[in-house]
Amino acid sequence: MANRLTIMFICVTVAAVLVGCGGGSGGSGGSTSSQPAGGGNSGSLSSSSSSLPSGAARHITDVSVQNYGSGNSASTVDVTFGQVFAKGDVGASQHVVAAVNGKMLPTQVDRKATWADGSVRHSVVTVQLPAPASGKATTLQLYAVAHNAGLGLGTVSLGDLLGTNFTANVRITLGGTTYTANARNALEQIAQSGTCPAWGQRSCKRWLAGGLASEWIVPATLTSGNATAPRLRVFFNVRAYRAADGSIGNVRVDSVIENDQAYNVSPSNETYDAVLNVGSSNYSATGITHYTQARWHHVLWSQGNPSMYVKPDVAYLQKSGAISKYAAVTPTSSFLNSVTQSAAPMTHADQTPYMGTTGAQPAIGPLPRWTSAFVVSGDRRAFNWMVANDDAVGSYGFHYRDPVTGRPLTITNHPYVTIAALSYARQAGGQYQSDLLPACGGDCSSPYTFDIAHEPSIGYVPYLVTGDFYYLEEMQFEASYDELWSNPAYRDYDKGRLIVANPQVRGQAWTLRTIADAAFATPDGDPLKSYFTHQIDYIINDYIKTYVDNAASHPLHVLDGGNAIIYTLNGAAKVGIAPWQQDFFTWSVGHAAVQGVPNAGQLLGWMAKFQVGLMTSGPSGSTDGFCWLEASGYAFQVRDSASAPQYSTLSQVYKATYPQLYGLKCNSQEMVNAMSSSTSTQKISEMDGYSSSPTGFPSNLQIALAAAANSGIAKAGDAWSVFSNRSVKPDYANYANFAVVPR
C-alpha cells in the first residue's frame, strides 16, 4: 500500500461537502451532487488514535457497541447508526467525533437533518473501532468539536466497490417463470452514467458518502430474458465499508421487494418463491403471497453479519425532543426473552391484523409497545422486537410509490387522489380522473387492514437509531397514506386539512403525530422534507384558525367537529365526546411543539386547558366543579341534545354526565361508594376507567397531562401533581406505551 496513513482519520459531511475526505465530493443526505469518481484505496486507516483536542471538545452522549456474536475474529469493525442530537448540542459549524477513553476513532458523519437554528438534529454515524470481544461491549463517547482533525482518505466510490468481486441478486419464481435482479448490473449502469445524486428520483440515490462507508440506493428490474415481472420491483440499498487496510471490506445489502406501484399497473397480489444472495450469504422464502401496496426487505452481508449491536443512550434520545420523556421503568428480562425477534415476509408479527379492531391494541399510543420497550431500555431484545414489528407492518397496504418521482405519493403532485372516496372519484370524471388509482386486476384481498384511527408509529424510531433508508421510507409511506386516503374535498385537495378529512379525533391525533414525525426526521435535502413541513405547518395553523381564534364557540377547549360528538348518554343521542381521544390529540400537539413545529405550543396551550380543568376544577372535598376521579371517564356529555348548544363549563359537563355523583364531596367515601359496583370496589383517590391497567383511561389521560405540564399554562403543574398522587397506578414495566411524564 502506498502512502500508508499513520494519523487518525475523521470524515464529516457538512452540507454537500466532505471535509477532510480527499478523492472527490460526495452527496450528503441533504443535497444533490455528482457521483464521486476518486479512488479510495490510496491509503489505509491506522489502528492508532489521536487524543481529543484539549478544551475544544464537548461531550454530548455515549453509545455502546456490543458484540453478540462468537465467530468474528477481525481486529477492527465498522458500525453505522443513527444519532439524534438535542437542539444546539452540535452547532452548524461543528463536527462530531467518536472516542474511547479520550482517544479519537475514525469517524464519518453523514449529516441529515438540522434544527431551525442550524444545529445538527440527526446524522448517520459510522465509526471504525477495535472489535469488542465476543459478549463484550465498548462504550463510544460522542463529542462536538470545533475543527475537523487529521488527514482525509478518499471517499469510498463505486469504482472501489466494482473493482472487487461483489455481487448481489434477487431471484423470484413467479407463475413458473424465474425473474432475476442483479445489484452489480444496476451499479455498473450507474457508474457508466457517471451520476448518482443524493436525491435522484427513479435511478439512484446516494445515501452515505465518506471514507469509511458509502451507500447507494438503486432500483433493479426483475427480468426473465426480455420479459419483466409485471408488478414486483426491487431496490438494493448497498453499503460498502472500507477495511482497516484501505481495501473494500464487508458490504451490507438491504434487498427490498415491493408490490406498491401507485399507477401504470393493475394491482394484484403475487405469489412466488424468493432467493436472495449477497456474496456467499443467502436467504430464501417459499410460497410468499405478496399483497398489493406492500413490501418487505432483508439484509445480508458479503462477508457475514458482524454481529454488533449499537445501543443508544435512551435517556439522551428522550432529552433530544425526538420522543417523549418516559418514566423510569424497565421491561423484565423474562418478558424480553419472550418477545418476537424477527418477522418473515408478509406476516404481521404482533401487529393487529385488522387495525380497526376496537379496544386496546399493543400498537396504540405515542409509540407502540415494542418501540416504547426499546426507548425505555435500549435492550437488544427490545430493539429486535421493535424492528420485527416495523418490518411486519410492511405487509399492510399503505404503500403507494409514485412512478414519476420514485418516492411515496404526495397530494401536492396528485391533489385528486383518494382511497376513501375511490368509488365517487371513479364516477366524478373531470380532474379526478387524472389522479384516479387503477382498479384491481386480480386478487387484491389481504388478511391485514391498516386503519388511520388506530395506526401505530411506523419507521420513525427505527430510522432515528439505525439511519437505515428502508425505515425512513416506511415512515414517509405512512405519512403519505394519511393524506392521500381521505376525500380530496374534505382535505382541501393539496392542503392536507385534517379537521374534516379524518372525522375521528383519534385519527386526527395519530395522523398529526405521523406527519410531524416525518417532518422532523426527513433529511433536509429530501424533496419530501418541504412537503411534510408544509403539511404540518398548515395543519397546526388550520386548527388554530378553527378553534383558538374562535375560542368563544368552543368553550370546553375540545375538538368538536366531524364525528367528535357522537355518543349517546343518559338517553340523548349525539351528545357525548370521548375524552381519551382528546387526550391523544393533546399529546400529539405537545409532541409537535417539543419537536419545534411553529405555533404548536399555542395550540397546546389552548387544548391542555381541558385536561387541566378536569383535574383541578373540582378538587378533593369540593361539591362543585368536575371531580378529578372521573377525569378519565369513557364519555362526557357536552350538550343536552344534538341540536342544543355546548355547555360552557366543566361543572355542567360533570352534572350532566354523572348526575348520581353531582353534589357529593369529591374523593369522599360517599362518592367512591357511589362509584363502586357489585363487581368492582372503588378506593379513595382511585380514578375511574381501569386505573391499574397500563392501557386504561387514566393511562390515556397521562400522556395529555404530561404534555400539559410542559405547556406552562396555569395549574398544569397542579393537575399533574393530583394525577401523580392517585392511589391506584399501573405497572408500566412491560407495557410502557403510556408511561410518558413531563420534561
Secondary structure, DSSP 8 states (H G I E B T S, - for coil): -TT---S-BEEEEETTEEET--SS----TTS------S-S-S----S---B--TTTEEEEEEEEEEE--S----SEEEEEEEEE--TTSS-TT-EEEEEETTEE--EEEEEEEE-TTS-EEEEEEEEEEE---TT-EEEEEEEEESS--SB------HHHHHTTT--EEEEEEETTEEEEEEHHHHHHHHHHHT---TT-SSS-EEEE-SSSEEEEEEEE--EETTEE-SS-EEEEEEEEEE-TTSSEEEEEEEEEEEE-B-SSS----EEEEEEEEETTEEEEEEEEEE-TTEEEEEEEETT----EEEE--HHHHHHTTSS--B-S----HHHHTTS-----TT--TTS-SBTT-SS--TT-SSS-HHHHHHHHH--HHHHHHHHHHHHHGGGSS---B-TTTSSB--TTT-TT--STTHHHHHHH-GGGGGG------S----S-B--GGG----SHHHHHHH--HHHHHHHHHHHHHHHHTS-TTTTTTTT---TTTS-SHHHHHHHHHHHHHHHHHS-TTSHHHHHHHHHHHHHHHHHHHHTGGGGGG-TT-S--STTSS-EEETTEEEEEE-HHHHHHHHHHHHHHHHTT-TTHHHHHHHHHHHHHHHHHSB-TT-SSS-BGGGTT-S-EE-BSSTTS-B-SSHHHHHHHH-TTTTTS-TT-HHHHHHH--SS----TT--SS-TTSTTSHHHHHHHHHHHHHTTT-TTHHHHHHHHHT-S-----TT--TT-B---
